[in-house]
Amino acid sequence: MKKLFLLIAAVALLQSCNEANVVENKNIDTKLRETINSKNKEFVSAMATTNINALFSLESDEYRKLRKTSRRKPADLFKRHILKDNFTVYDEFWVTSPDRYTENKVTSKDHGYTFTFTNDKIQSYVSVLKVSGYQFDALLAITYGLTDEDGWKVYAVDLFNLGNWGKTLLDYYNMAKENEQKGYLVNAYTYARNASEHILEDEDLKLKWEKEKHIKLYVGQLADKILSKYSFPLQLKNIKTKPAILSVEPKAIYQNIVPEINYYSTISIFDTIKLKQEKEAIKKELRKSLPELNVDTPMVFRVFDSPNGNGNTYHFIDK
């Protein structure tokens, strides 16, 4: 028994020796945080202005070679002003590993995600920045390595979806739950679908959200509930023109994710006066035909002149 205990203790000690030491956020040395933050500002500014000399001084040789083959090119998004060059620090991780070129995981307790990276140097610093575009927010993860000659250098840059207009995909998941509790299944689906799409776009990348599986499962459950109650195309027979609701999709507009009602109309797509009258009739009818849609919230109505959702289209926006 004593030998077994000593063996278990030895294995536990060996495992602990092989684990990386991770210090996060405010627990990191203040001077080191200031140093990295200064480099972050230089690096983001250099990407936005295509400052080759600045990039050359900040990047490692290894990253410079890989940058051109990267699937996502953050520098291009900054250069084209799709991403703004201002940012906030979302999370920071100072990682000391026993060996180079090993897989490391850092977890954000505050924001509910895990980021996986391979360290090029014994000491690494992962700086996760929140950056924004016109209607979306993203996480820019810059991984630095401490070199013997030149100090901290950029070894990897990754970009991940975060959400829209200050709300994260986890916020939209919670909003979906709230709408479901209120009886608005369709609105709940809209929010959950938006959260799920952010996750699916990053599925093969290095950042995983704690509630990923829950969100994917939840959006499927909502879709099943809706389809068990309503058949699409949903024929609105009480309206003289007999429009048909084809689908409901999430739409990012007016700093919100709103339901987009896609429907088929027999009215000419160019007769906007009659189309508007029909749209108002549809909105009124949906209170009875689709009661689990909150029609008192902002929505987009997208009309098609083809029953299969192809052909010409026209939009109405209800704020």
Backbone torsions as a table, in degrees:
resi	resn	phi	psi	omega
1	MET	NA	-40.9	-179.5
2	LYS	-64.0	-40.9	179.4
3	LYS	-64.3	-40.1	179.2
4	LEU	-63.2	-41.9	178.7
5	PHE	-62.4	-43.1	180.0
6	LEU	-65.3	-36.0	179.3
7	LEU	-66.3	-44.3	179.1
8	ILE	-62.3	-41.9	179.7
9	ALA	-64.3	-38.7	-179.6
10	ALA	-66.8	-41.7	178.8
11	VAL	-63.7	-43.1	179.1
12	ALA	-62.7	-40.2	178.7
13	LEU	-65.5	-40.9	-180.0
14	LEU	-64.1	-42.2	179.5
15	GLN	-64.3	-40.4	-179.9
16	SER	-66.1	-33.2	179.1
17	CYS	-69.9	-27.7	-178.2
18	ASN	-89.7	-2.9	-179.6
19	GLU	-89.2	145.5	178.3
20	ALA	-75.1	148.8	174.5
21	ASN	-94.7	123.8	-176.2
22	VAL	-117.2	125.3	174.5
23	VAL	-116.3	133.9	-173.8
24	GLU	-126.0	148.6	171.6
25	ASN	48.8	-124.6	-172.2
26	LYS	-68.2	-12.0	176.9
27	ASN	-78.8	-11.9	178.5
28	ILE	-76.0	145.9	177.6
29	ASP	-52.2	131.9	-174.3
30	THR	-58.7	-43.7	-178.8
31	LYS	-63.6	-38.0	178.9
32	LEU	-67.2	-40.9	177.7
33	ARG	-61.3	-41.4	179.3
34	GLU	-65.1	-40.0	178.9
35	THR	-61.5	-47.9	-178.8
36	ILE	-67.7	-39.1	-179.9
37	ASN	-62.6	-37.9	176.9
38	SER	-63.1	-41.4	178.4
39	LYS	-67.3	-37.2	177.1
40	ASN	-58.6	-45.6	-179.8
41	LYS	-61.9	-44.4	179.1
42	GLU	-62.8	-42.3	-174.8
43	PHE	-69.3	-46.6	179.3
44	VAL	-63.5	-42.2	177.9
45	SER	-62.8	-40.3	-179.8
46	ALA	-65.5	-38.1	177.1
47	MET	-65.9	-40.5	-177.3
48	ALA	-68.9	-31.3	-175.5
49	THR	-106.6	2.7	-176.1
50	THR	52.1	48.1	177.6
51	ASN	-82.8	93.8	-173.2
52	ILE	-61.4	-41.2	-178.6
53	ASN	-64.1	-41.9	178.9
54	ALA	-65.3	-43.8	178.4
55	LEU	-60.7	-42.5	-178.9
56	PHE	-61.3	-37.6	-178.1
57	SER	-75.7	-22.9	-176.6
58	LEU	-96.4	-30.9	-174.4
59	GLU	-84.8	148.0	170.2
60	SER	-78.8	160.4	177.5
61	ASP	-61.2	-37.2	-178.3
62	GLU	-63.4	-44.6	-178.8
63	TYR	-69.6	-37.3	-178.5
64	ARG	-59.4	-35.7	179.7
65	LYS	-72.6	-35.7	-176.8
66	LEU	-81.3	-24.3	-172.7
67	ARG	-55.5	-39.8	-175.2
68	LYS	-70.1	-22.6	-178.0
69	THR	-101.5	3.2	-178.2
70	SER	-65.9	142.2	179.8
71	ARG	-66.0	-44.5	176.0
72	ARG	-106.9	134.1	-177.8
73	LYS	-116.4	88.5	-179.0
74	PRO	-55.0	-36.9	-178.7
75	ALA	-58.3	-39.3	179.3
76	ASP	-65.1	-37.0	-179.1
77	LEU	-68.8	-36.5	175.8
78	PHE	-71.2	-42.7	-178.0
79	LYS	-62.5	-36.3	-178.9
80	ARG	-89.9	5.6	177.3
81	HIS	63.9	21.6	171.6
82	ILE	-71.6	-36.9	171.6
83	LEU	-107.7	136.4	175.7
84	LYS	-77.0	152.6	-174.7
85	ASP	-88.6	8.4	172.4
86	ASN	-97.6	154.6	-175.7
87	PHE	-153.6	165.5	169.6
88	THR	-124.7	149.0	178.4
89	VAL	-78.3	119.9	-177.7
90	TYR	-88.3	-47.4	177.8
91	ASP	-155.1	155.9	176.0
92	GLU	-138.5	140.9	180.0
93	PHE	-137.0	124.7	175.0
94	TRP	-104.5	115.8	-170.9
95	VAL	-118.5	126.2	174.0
96	THR	-113.9	115.3	-176.2
97	SER	-104.9	150.9	177.8
98	PRO	-69.5	-25.3	-178.5
99	ASP	-140.1	162.8	174.5
100	ARG	-86.6	161.2	174.8
101	TYR	58.6	42.5	175.9
102	THR	-116.7	156.5	178.9
103	GLU	-79.5	128.8	-179.9
104	ASN	-123.9	144.9	177.1
105	LYS	-123.2	133.3	174.4
106	VAL	-123.4	137.2	-175.0
107	THR	-119.8	131.5	176.4
108	SER	-89.1	111.1	178.3
109	LYS	-70.3	-32.4	-177.7
110	ASP	-75.0	-34.3	-171.3
111	HIS	-115.7	-2.3	169.8
112	GLY	73.0	43.6	175.3
113	TYR	-142.8	162.6	175.0
114	THR	-125.0	132.5	179.4
115	PHE	-112.5	130.2	-179.2
116	THR	-111.3	133.5	178.8
117	PHE	-147.9	160.1	174.4
118	THR	-104.2	126.7	-176.2
119	ASN	-84.5	131.8	175.0
120	ASP	-86.5	-24.9	-179.1
121	LYS	-126.4	163.7	179.5
122	ILE	-60.6	-42.1	177.2
123	GLN	-104.4	129.2	178.5
124	SER	-127.5	156.0	175.6
125	TYR	-136.3	116.2	178.8
126	VAL	-100.9	114.7	179.4
127	SER	-107.5	113.4	-178.6
128	VAL	-101.1	114.4	-175.6
129	LEU	-109.7	140.7	173.7
130	LYS	-91.7	120.2	178.9
131	VAL	-122.6	160.7	-174.2
132	SER	-136.9	152.7	170.4
133	GLY	-115.2	-157.0	-177.4
134	TYR	-64.0	-47.4	-176.7
135	GLN	-132.7	16.4	179.4
136	PHE	-141.8	157.0	174.8
137	ASP	-117.9	149.7	-179.0
138	ALA	-140.9	163.0	174.4
139	LEU	-108.2	125.5	177.4
140	LEU	-106.3	109.8	-179.4
141	ALA	-99.1	113.2	178.7
142	ILE	-105.4	119.6	-179.6
143	THR	-103.2	117.6	178.2
144	TYR	-100.3	153.7	172.2
145	GLY	-127.8	143.3	-178.9
146	LEU	-89.3	113.6	-179.7
147	THR	-95.2	158.0	179.3
148	ASP	-72.1	-32.7	-173.0
149	GLU	-93.6	-43.4	-168.3
150	ASP	-118.3	13.8	179.1
151	GLY	72.0	-145.2	-175.5
152	TRP	-78.5	126.4	179.2
153	LYS	-126.5	151.0	178.8
154	VAL	-75.8	126.5	179.0
155	TYR	-114.6	-16.9	178.0
156	ALA	-161.0	147.3	175.7
157	VAL	-136.0	124.4	-178.2
158	ASP	-129.0	147.8	-179.2
159	LEU	-126.6	132.9	-177.0
160	PHE	-133.8	150.1	174.9
161	ASN	-68.4	141.1	177.2
162	LEU	-120.4	-45.0	-178.2
163	GLY	165.1	-152.5	-177.7
164	ASN	-136.9	133.5	172.0
165	TRP	50.9	48.1	175.2
166	GLY	85.1	-8.3	177.4
167	LYS	-103.3	132.8	-179.8
168	THR	-86.2	169.0	177.6
169	LEU	-62.6	-28.1	175.6
170	LEU	-69.9	-35.2	175.0
171	ASP	-62.1	-43.6	-179.4
172	TYR	-67.3	-33.5	175.1
173	TYR	-62.6	-44.9	178.2
174	ASN	-66.2	-36.4	177.0
175	MET	-65.6	-35.0	176.3
176	ALA	-62.9	-44.6	179.1
177	LYS	-60.0	-42.8	-179.8
178	GLU	-63.3	-42.5	179.7
179	ASN	-68.0	-35.8	177.1
180	GLU	-63.0	-42.4	179.3
181	GLN	-62.3	-31.1	179.0
182	LYS	-81.6	-5.8	179.4
183	GLY	94.8	8.1	-178.8
184	TYR	-101.3	78.0	-176.6
185	LEU	-61.5	-39.6	-176.3
186	VAL	-68.0	-41.8	176.9
187	ASN	-65.9	-38.5	177.4
188	ALA	-60.4	-43.8	178.4
189	TYR	-61.1	-40.5	-179.7
190	THR	-58.5	-47.5	-179.9
191	TYR	-68.0	-44.2	-178.4
192	ALA	-65.6	-38.7	178.8
193	ARG	-63.8	-40.3	178.2
194	ASN	-61.8	-45.2	178.6
195	ALA	-61.8	-43.0	-178.8
196	SER	-63.8	-39.2	-179.2
197	GLU	-66.0	-36.1	175.2
198	HIS	-60.4	-41.5	-179.3
199	ILE	-68.1	-45.5	-176.6
200	LEU	-62.3	-33.0	179.4
201	GLU	-66.4	-25.7	-177.7
202	ASP	-108.1	16.3	-168.1
203	GLU	-58.4	-35.2	-176.6
204	ASP	-96.7	13.9	-176.5
205	LEU	-101.5	-171.2	-167.0
206	LYS	-88.9	-9.4	-176.5
207	LEU	-106.9	129.0	179.9
208	LYS	-124.9	132.8	179.0
209	TRP	-87.0	144.3	-178.2
210	GLU	-57.3	-36.2	-175.6
211	LYS	-102.9	21.1	-178.3
212	GLU	-53.7	-52.3	-176.6
213	LYS	-63.7	-39.2	179.2
214	HIS	-61.9	-43.5	-177.2
215	ILE	-66.7	-45.4	179.4
216	LYS	-61.7	-42.5	179.2
217	LEU	-66.2	-41.7	-175.5
218	TYR	-64.7	-44.5	-178.7
219	VAL	-64.4	-34.6	176.5
220	GLY	-67.5	-39.8	178.3
221	GLN	-64.1	-41.5	178.6
222	LEU	-63.9	-43.4	179.2
223	ALA	-60.2	-42.6	179.9
224	ASP	-64.1	-40.7	179.5
225	LYS	-62.8	-43.9	-179.0
226	ILE	-64.7	-45.1	-177.5
227	LEU	-70.4	-22.6	177.1
228	SER	-75.7	-18.5	-178.2
229	LYS	-104.6	-29.5	-174.6
230	TYR	-131.7	142.0	177.2
231	SER	-106.0	129.1	178.3
232	PHE	-110.0	137.6	3.0
233	PRO	-63.4	137.1	179.7
234	LEU	-92.4	106.7	-175.6
235	GLN	-77.5	125.0	177.9
236	LEU	-98.9	79.9	-171.3
237	LYS	-72.4	-17.6	-179.8
238	ASN	-77.3	-9.7	177.5
239	ILE	-97.3	134.2	-172.8
240	LYS	-55.0	-37.8	-176.0
241	THR	-82.4	-4.5	176.4
242	LYS	54.6	53.2	175.7
243	PRO	-70.5	162.9	-180.0
244	ALA	-133.2	128.0	176.6
245	ILE	-76.5	121.4	-177.2
246	LEU	-87.8	-43.2	-178.1
247	SER	-167.7	167.2	172.9
248	VAL	-126.1	123.8	-176.7
249	GLU	-126.1	156.1	174.3
250	PRO	-74.3	140.5	179.2
251	LYS	-133.3	128.9	178.6
252	ALA	-89.1	112.9	-178.9
253	ILE	-161.5	149.9	178.1
254	TYR	52.0	43.5	178.2
255	GLN	54.3	40.8	178.3
256	ASN	-158.5	161.3	170.7
257	ILE	-101.3	118.3	-173.2
258	VAL	-123.3	160.0	175.5
259	PRO	-71.1	133.3	171.2
260	GLU	-104.5	115.8	-179.4
261	ILE	-90.0	107.9	178.5
262	ASN	-93.4	123.9	-177.0
263	TYR	-142.9	158.3	179.0
264	TYR	-101.1	137.0	178.7
265	SER	-130.4	146.2	175.9
266	THR	-87.5	-7.0	178.0
267	ILE	-75.9	144.5	177.9
268	SER	-56.3	134.8	-178.0
269	ILE	-64.4	-16.5	-178.2
270	PHE	-95.2	-6.2	178.6
271	ASP	-94.3	77.7	-171.8
272	THR	-68.4	-24.9	179.1
273	ILE	-67.6	-49.2	178.7
274	LYS	-67.6	-35.4	177.9
275	LEU	-62.9	-39.7	179.0
276	LYS	-66.1	-39.6	177.1
277	GLN	-62.9	-41.5	178.5
278	GLU	-65.5	-40.4	179.5
279	LYS	-59.4	-41.8	178.5
280	GLU	-64.4	-37.3	177.6
281	ALA	-67.0	-39.0	177.9
282	ILE	-62.9	-45.9	-178.9
283	LYS	-59.3	-41.1	179.2
284	LYS	-67.6	-42.2	-178.0
285	GLU	-68.2	-32.0	-178.6
286	LEU	-63.3	-23.8	176.3
287	ARG	-60.2	-30.6	179.8
288	LYS	-97.9	-41.2	-174.3
289	SER	-81.1	-26.4	179.7
290	LEU	-138.9	66.4	-172.9
291	PRO	-64.7	-17.1	-179.9
292	GLU	-89.2	17.4	169.2
293	LEU	-111.2	126.6	178.1
294	ASN	-82.6	99.2	-175.9
295	VAL	-80.1	-2.6	178.8
296	ASP	-91.2	5.7	175.8
297	THR	-104.5	164.0	177.4
298	PRO	-57.2	141.6	179.7
299	MET	-147.4	160.6	171.8
300	VAL	-115.7	131.9	174.9
301	PHE	-108.8	121.0	-179.8
302	ARG	-117.2	114.5	-176.2
303	VAL	-99.0	138.8	177.4
304	PHE	-117.0	149.8	176.8
305	ASP	-98.3	14.3	177.5
306	SER	-131.5	136.2	-177.7
307	PRO	-66.9	-14.5	178.1
308	ASN	-97.1	8.6	176.2
309	GLY	80.5	17.7	175.9
310	ASN	-109.3	-172.3	176.1
311	GLY	79.9	-153.7	-176.7
312	ASN	-74.4	153.4	-177.9
313	THR	-144.6	157.8	178.2
314	TYR	-145.4	145.4	-176.9
315	HIS	-112.5	142.6	165.6
316	PHE	-122.3	138.7	179.7
317	ILE	-117.9	120.4	176.5
318	ASP	-102.7	110.8	-177.8
319	LYS	-76.6	NA	NA
